[in-house]
Amino acid sequence: MGDHKVLPQEGKKNILITSALPYVNNVPHLGNVVGSVLSADVFARYSRARGNITLFVCGTDEYGTATEVKAREEGLSEQALCDKYHKIHSDVYKWFNIGFDIFGRTPTEQQTTIAQDIFSKLHKNGFLEEKSESHLYCEEHSSFLSDRFVEGECPTCHDLGARGDQCDKCGRLLEPTQLIDPRCKVDGATPRLRDTKHLFLSLDKLQPECEKWTKESQARGIWSSNGVAITQNWLTEGLRPRAITRDLRWGTRIPKEMGEGYKDKVMYVWFDACIGYVSITACYTPEWEKWWRNPENVQLYQFLGKDNVPFHSVVFPSSQLGTREKWTMLHHLSTTEYLQYEGDKFSKSKGIGVFGTGAAETGLPSDVFRYYLLSHRPESGDTEFLWSDFVDANNNELLNNLGNFCNRIIKYVRSPIFAGIVPSHRSYLSSSSLPELSGLRRWVEEVDQMLKDYLQQMDAVKLRLGLQTAIRISAHGNLLLQSHRLDNKLAQSNPDLTAVVVGLALNHVHLLSAIFAPFLPTTSASILEQLNLSPLQPIPETWNFEVIQEAGIPEGHKLGEAKYLFNQIKPEKAEEWKIQFGGEALKKQLAEKEAKRLANKAAKDKKKAEKAAAKAKGGNEEPSEKEIAEKKLGKGMVKAIEKDDQQRGDGGDIDGVTEGVKAAALQND
């Protein structure tokens, strides 16, 4: 982080970015990574590359029942458990090259101070109400059960795995008491209802303000369509008071002013989790209010999975509105659907999918995973991770397209023709002496249009589309080299054209390093090292002959050493990784299949050995059914009958005969 803190500046575009706080008690899988953290990282890198003042905030969400239960399972204190899993998350994100300005945590003094202040102001302004209600209590481990630790049958679609807060199958939001035959997720015991008092956030009172703000924010910030739909569903159904306290030990304490009845209660994790963005910023800088109380100069972009939408688009904004204070509120909501894995769901318990450091265990660079995940980012619908597609993406899109173009032109300039020196080419761009200049100008104009498409897509947080456009721009570089047949022969026959093509191609590579940097930061750094250049920042809005002449790579500049950006992945690795990360069920299935194959082979080998042994004894072997039939009917007739039987599905085993042959043979007895 260093001593320098990123703070908003007057007159500049100031972008505050948050990624959904990953819950600390689990290990992230690839779907978790692309759903929020990686997507937010790409946009943060892009925003910085465009010259915006950008702060990227994230951290682990550590309070709640899930932590208490997990700590009990592992025999650790809550704090020790959180320390352990915070490091796991941190290590995973470091490998993926996620460029947080801060990756913090929620159990801090700043969290307590800020969350209690918001809580108290909501109470003061009449937006909290006390209710006595019945909650499910597990007598087996003496604890009230939070929503997610009650499972049972959904009252709507009757799925048996619905949770106390939501049914994943039909999407209905639930209360634990609505479940049919509820059970404790921890020990399977049947929980009983017990009365307890809690404080509720009066979302119904805040709905008119929230609804007005939502419409304005959606139009101004252009939220993702699924985020709009989920938010609208909540508002259409009508907001109801929602409990924001829980009977737990591990959480943010309720302000003392609420009285003795609340001294052993804590804030509901989904009330204060979003406040974690603010408190983590406060851990980053004591001047946090310049980011979070500055709506005139700061735009807030939030990245998350669709299951977290209501808490970011309704609950947290309503809490901000209810304080009656000035807040930086949500500008753009970027929501993803689910990434599936090889026709199944990621499952840590079943060992299905790539979790934690699994990606690193493949020995591949993180940029290859970043590319594939972002090219399959589930922006408008679920997508699927397939190892065969993954290998194809590396070999055909990264290696054969981007890698081939960059390596080919840099190696060409490093050859004895130019000895690594950028040739004189700028003067030709404004000259009429080169017949091919009009075609080259059209090529540059096409790149310029694609660049404008890229900028528009990235500004709108259409990251997958932006990546597709970046690949198209790279392919256009290959087209330049191919259409002019850049080789030693061209350098000898038309040195002027060669110099211009080389100059344009190298500037094109420099442009690619900039537009791919948000997606493939390590690859981009390697390109810059080979070009021996600094980053092209900000990413230009226009790329034409004039820009290249005035701000392009200087003539006489010496390139660095050429290196391969990507390596070929053998196709058979796809099946190997599919088995490695496919879980025990897949491994068992494959083992059974192999055992059956070996057993069949052994049986065939045994029959062959028996026949050979019988033959060696003097040909006293009993003739087979087929041999008897052939003697009676003739080989041609037997083959014809067998073919007819097989077409009808009446075939026999390999050493016997079909039922049709048997019948025909009997008729000839």
N, C-alpha and C positions, 0 to 999 in steps of 0.2 A: 504494500500500500504506500509506504514512504510517508514523508512529512507533508507533501503537497496534497491538499484535499480539493476534490472537484466541487465547485460551487457554481450556482447559476450566475450568469452575467447579464446585465442590462443590455438590451439591443441585440442579444444573441438568441438563437433557438436553443432552449434548454429542455432536454429530454430526460425524464426520470423513468427508469425501466425496472419492473419487478418480475421475478419468476415465482410461481407458486411455491411456497415453502414446503419442501419434501418432509413428510413425517419421519421422525428420527428412528422409529423402531423397526424399519424395514430396510432392505437393500434394494437400491433402484435397478430396474431393468431397462432395456432399450426403449420401451414405450414411454416410461417415465422420463427418460432423458430427452427424447425428441419432443414430447408433449409440452414441456415448459422451459426447462433449463437451457437446452441447446437452441431452441427457437429464439429465446430471449437473448442469448449470446450472439447469435447471428445478427439480430436487429441492432444490438448495442454496438457491435463492431462496424456495422454499416453506418449507423448514426455518427459515430466518431469519424469515420472515413469521409463523411459528408461535411465535416467541420462543425458539427453540433456539439454543444456542451452536454455531455452524457454521463449519467450515473446509473450503474447497474447494481441492484441490491437483491440479495437472496440470503437464505440461511435455513437452518433446520428448525422445524416446528416440534417442540419437545415436551409440551405439557399434555395432560389428559389421561384418561383411563388406559388407553392402549400402552402407554409407557409404564404405568403402574403394573399392569398385568405382565408385560414382557419382562420387566425387572424381576418380578416374582418367579417367572419361569426360569430365568437365567441365574437366579440367586445373587443378584446385584442390587445395589441401591439405585434409585431412579437417576441420580446424578451420574453414577458410574456407567449405567447403561447408555445414557445420552452422550457421555464422553466417547464411549466406544463407537456408537453408530454415527456420531458427527464426523469422526475421523474417516469412517468407511465412506460416507457420502463425499467428504472433501477429497479423498484420494481418487474416487471414481471421476469426479468432475475435473480434477487436475489432469487426469489421463486424457479426458475428452477435450482438454484445452479450453475450458470455459473461463472467460475473462471477467470474473466478478470484480467490482470495485471493493466489495466486501461480501464475504460469505459468513454470516453471523449465526446467532442463536437466539431463541426467545426467552430463556430463563435469565434475565438480566435486571439490574436495578432500573435501567431505562424503560424496560417493558412494564415493570410494575408501576412506575411513576406515570407514564403516559396513559396506560390502560386504565388505571384508577381515576385519572383526571377526566378521561372521556366518560367513564362510568358515572362519576359523581355529577358531571354536567347534564347527562341524560336524566338522572334522577331529579336534579334541581329543576330541570325544565319540564318535568311531568311526563317523561317518556319511558319510565319504568313502572311496572305494576307488580304487586306481590300476589301470588296465587298459591293456594294449598292444593296439591295434586298427588295422585297416586303414581309412584314409580316402581318399576320392577326391581326387586331386591333379591340377590342370590344369598340364601342362607348357608350355602355350602362354603363360600369363602368370605361371608360377611361383608357384602359390598353392594351399594346401588350400582346398577348396570347402565353404562352409557349406551346410547342408541346403537352404536356399531358392535356392541358386545351382546346384543340380543339377536338371535336368528329364529326364523320360523317360516310359516307358510304365508305367502302374500295374499291378502284378502281380495285382490283384484285379478291377478293372473294365476294364482295358486302355485307359483314356483316355491319349492320347499327351502330354497337358500336365501330368501329375502332377509335383509338386515333391518334393524330397528329404525333406521333413518331413511332407507330407500330400497326399492327392489330394482336390482340391476337389469333384470329381464324385461320388465315393462316400463321401468323408469319412474314409477310412482313414488312420491315422497311420502314417508310414513312416520307414525309415532310407534314406539315399541309396543304399546298396549293394543295396537291394531292388528298385530300379527296373530295368526292362528297357531295354537300349540307352541308358544315361545319357549326357547331354551337358552341357557347361558352358554355363550361361545367358549368360555374358559374351561368349564368342567362338565357341560352337558346337562346340568341340573335344571329342574323346572323352577323358574323364579316366581316369587310371590309379590303381590302389590303391597306397598307400604306408603303411608302418607308422609309428605315432606313439603316444606315451603321453599318456593323459588321466586326469583325476580325475572320478569319477562320484559323484553324490549317491545314497546308498543308500535309495532310496524304498521298496524292499521291506522294509527293516528298520523304516521309519517308518510303513508302511501301517496297522498296528493302531491306532496313535495318531491318524493322520490320519482313518481311517474313523470312529473314535469321535467325534472333534471335528466331522467333517462332518455326521454325523447330528444332533448337538446344534445346530450352527449353522443348518442348513437348517430345523429345526423352530422355532427361536427367531427367526430373521431372516426366514423365509418367502422363500426364494430363488425367482427366476423358474424356471418349469418346465423350460425348455430348459437352464438352468444346472445344475439338479439331474440331468437326464438325462445330460448330457455327463460330469459328474463321476462319476456312478454307473457309466457305461460304463468309465471308466478303472479304477475300483476293482474292478469285476467281472472285468475282464480280468487284474487283478493288476498291481501296480506293479512296475516293474523299475528297476534302477540307470540313471540318466540322466546323460550327460556334461555337465559344467558348466564345462569349459575348452575353449579353441579356439586353433588356431595362427594368430593374427592379431597385428597391431600396434596397431590402434585399439580399445581396450577397457580395462576396469578390470584393473589388474595383479594377478597372483596374489601372495599374501603371500610375502615372501622366505623365510620359514621352510620353505616347500615345497621348497626346494633349487634347484640350478643347472638341473635339467631343466625347470623351469617359468618361468625368467626371461624367456623370449621368448613366453610364452603369456599369454592374457587370459581373463577370465571369459566364459562363454557368455552372449550378450546376454539370453537369456530367463531366465537365473538372476538376473542383477543388475538387469534392467529393473524388476521389481516392487519391488526395493529402492530404486529411484529415487523412489518415493512418499515413502519415509522421508527420503532425503537432500534432496529438494526441500523437505520440511517443515523440515529442519535449516537449509536456506538461508533459509527464511522467519523462523525463530526459533531461537536457541540452546537454547530450552526445549522442543525438539521431543519429548523423552521424555514430557512431560506429555500429548502426544497419542498417542504410539506405544507407550508402556509403561504404559498406564493402562486395562486391560481392565474394571476395575470401574466406571469413570465415562465411558467413551467407546465409542460404537458406530460401526463402520466400514462405510460403504456404498460399494460399488465398481460402476462402470458400464463396460461393455465389450461388444464384439461376440462372437458365439458362438465364433469361431475362437481367442479368447484365454482361454477358460474354464479349461482344465486348469492353466494357469500361475498363475491366481489362486486356484483352488479346491483344488489339489493341491500343485504345486511350491513356491510361496511359503509357504503354511501349513506344509508339511512342513519347510521350512528354518527357519521360526520355532520350531516344536516341537523341532527337533533342536538348537537352541542351548541348550536347557534354561533359558531365561530368560523373564521375563514380557514378553508382547507384547500389544498391541491387535490382535486378529485379526478376520477378516471376519465381519460380522454379516449384511448383506444383499447378495446378488449380483444385480444387474440386468443381464440379458443380452438383446441384440437379435439378430434374424435379419438378413437382407439387404434393403436397399432396391434394387430394380431400376429401370432407367430406360427408359421407353417401349418395353417388351418386350425390352430388351437389358440387358447389364451396363455399368456405368460403365467407360470405358476411356480413359485419358489418351492412349495411343499412337494410338488411332483417333479421338480427339476426340469421343467419345460421352459426353454428360452434362455437368453443371455442376461445374466444378472451380474451386478457389481463389476469385478475385475475380469469377468469372462471374456469381454471383447479383447482386452490386452493379452489374454492367454493364447489368442490365435496367432500372435506374433506380427500382426498387421499394424500399420500406423493408424492413429486415431482419425486422420483425415479421410481415410477410406470409409470408415464407419459413419463419420459426419456426413459425407457425401450421400451415401445410400439412405441413411435415415431421413435426411432433408429432402431427397428426391422422392421419398415415400411419406412425407409429412402428411398426417391425416387431417387435412384442412377442412374438407367439406363432407367427408365420410370416412369410414374405417378403411385402413390399408393393411397390407400384410407383409411381414418380413419373410422372405424366402432366400435360402442360401444360394440356390441356383441363380436367382436374379442378382443377388449380391455379387457373385463372381462375374457375371456378365457385365454388370455396371462398372466394375473395376477394369476389366479387360477391354471393353468396347467403348466406354464413355470417357473414363479417366485416362487410361493408357493410350489407346489408339487415337483419341481425339486431342485432349489437352496436352498430355504428356508427349505425344508424337510431334505435335506442332512446335512446342517450345524447344524440345531437344533437337529437332531437325534444323531449325534456323540458327540456334546458338552454336551448334557443332559446325554448321556451314561457315559461319563468320569466324569461328576459331580455326578453321582450316587454313592452309598456306595462302589461299586466295586473298583473305583479308587479315590474317594473323591476329584475329581477335579485336580488330579496330573497326569501329563503326565508319563506313565510307561516307564520302560527301554525297548528299542526296537532296538537301533542302532546296537548292537553287532550281532543280529540275521541276519541283512542285508548282512553280509559278512560270515555267518556261513553256513555250509552244513547240520546242524542238523535238519533243519526245512523242512520237505517234501514239504510243500506248497510254498516254496520260489521261485521256478521257475515260478509258476503261478503268484505270486505277482510281480516278475520282469517283466513279459510280460505286466501286467497291468500298471506298471510304464512306460515302454517303449511306450505303446499306448498313455498315457497322454503326454509324452515327444514329441511325433510326433504331437499331436494336438496343443501343446504349440508352436512348430515351425511353424505350419500352421497359428496360431493366430498372431504371430509376423510378419510373412511375409505379411499377410492380412492387419494388422494395419500399417505397414511401407508403404504399397501401398495405404493407406487411403481407404481401402475397409471396412468401418466401420460396415456396416450391416453384412457382412460376418464374420468379427471379432467377433461380438456379437453372431452370431450363433455358432461359434466355442467355445466361452466361455461357452455357454449353454451345448454344447456337453461334454466339460471337466467336468462340474458340474454333468451331468448325469452319467459320468464314476465313480464319487464318490459314487453315489447311488448304482451302479453296484457292487462296492467293498463290500459295507455293505451287500447287498442282497446275493451275491454269497457265502459269508462266514457266513451268518446267525448270525450276531453279536448280541448276547444277553447274559443274565446271564448264560444260560446253557453252551455256548461256553467258557465263562470265567472260569467256574468250570472244564470243561473237557479238555480244551487246553489253559491254561493261556499264553503260549509262543506265540502261533498264535494270540491270542486275543491282546496281547501287540503290536505285529508287525502291525496288521490291524489297531489298534487304532492310532499308531504312524504315519502310512502312511496316514490315513484318516485326522488326524489333520494337517499334513503338506500340504495335498491336500487343506484343507479349507484355510490355509494361502496363498497358491498359488491363489486360487479363489479370495481372497480379493484383490490381486494385479491386476489380469486380468480384474476383474469387476469394479475396482475403476474408470477408465475413464468413464464408462457408468453409474454406480450407486454409486456415491461417499458417500452418506449417508449410504447406505447398507454396503458398504465396511468398513466404519468407525465403524459400529455396530459389524461387524464380528471381527474386530481387538480388540474391547473392550471386546467381549466375550472370545477371545483367550488370552486377556491380553498381546498383543504383539504390536510392532511397525510395520509400513508398510514394506512389503517385497520389498525393492528397492535397486538397479534397478530390474525390472522384469527379472528373470533369462532367459538366452538363452537356458539352458539345465536343465532338471529336472530328475535326476536318483538317484540310491541308494547312489552313492558317494556324490552327492550334499546334499542329506538329512542327511547323516552321518556327513558331515563336517559343514553344515550351517543350518541344520533343527532346529525344535523346541527342546530346551534342555530337556533332561530327568529330571524329578523332577519339571518341570515348573508348576505353579499353574494357572489354567484357571480362567476366570472371570465368571460372572453369565450368564446362558443361557437365551436368549430372542428370541421371534419370530421375524423374519425378515419381514414377510408379513402377511397380514390378508386375509381371504376369502371374496370375493365380491359376494353378492347374485346375481344370474342371472337376477332377475327382475329389478336390478338397471340399466341395459343396456337400457331398454325401458324408464325408468324414465329420464335418462340423455339425451336420444335421443329426448325426448319431450322438456326437459328444454332448450336444445341448438339447437332445430330444427327450430326456427323462428316462427313468428306469423302465417305464412301460414299453417305450420304443425299443430299448436295448433288450428287454426280455422277449419281445415279439420277434426281433431279428435273430436272437439266439435260438429261439424255438424253430424258426424257419431254417436256420443253418443246420440245426440238429436233425431236422427232418430230411434235409437234402443229403446229409452224410449217411443217414440210416438207409435211405433209398439206394444210394451208391453202394453201400456195403452189401445190401441184399442182391443187387445186380452182379456185383463182383463175386459173391458167393455162388450164384447160379452158374456164372461163367466158369468158375473153378470146378464145380461139380460136373458140368458137361465135359470139360477138358479132361477131368480125371476118368470119367466113364469111357471116353473115346480112347484114352491111353490104355485101357484094359482090354481092348480088342473089339471095340465097336459094339458091345453088348447093351449099349444104352437104349432104353425104351424110346420108341419114336414119340414125338410130341403130337398133340391133337392136330396141330396145323399140318404136320408132315403126313399124318394119316389121311386128313381131308384132301391134301394136294394129290395124294396117290389115287384117291377115289375119283376126284372131280377134275383134277388138272390144275396147275398153278394159275392159269389165266382166269378160270372160273372163280377160284378162291379169292383172288385179288378183286374181282368185280363185285362179289358179294360183300366183301369186307368194306369196300368203298361205299357201297349203298347203305350198309348198316351204320357206318361212322357218320354219314350225313344225317341219318335219323337219330343219332345219339345212342345207338345200341352197341357201341364197340366193346370188345373184351379187353383183357390185359395183354401185355406185350408178348408173353410167351404162349398164350392160349389162342382161341379163335373166337370170332363173333358168334352170336346166337344164330344168325342167318346161315353161317357156314356149317354149324353143328346140325341144323335142321336139314340142310341140303345133303349132308353126308349120310344122315340116317335114312333118307329116302333112297339112297343108292345101295343100302345094305341088302 
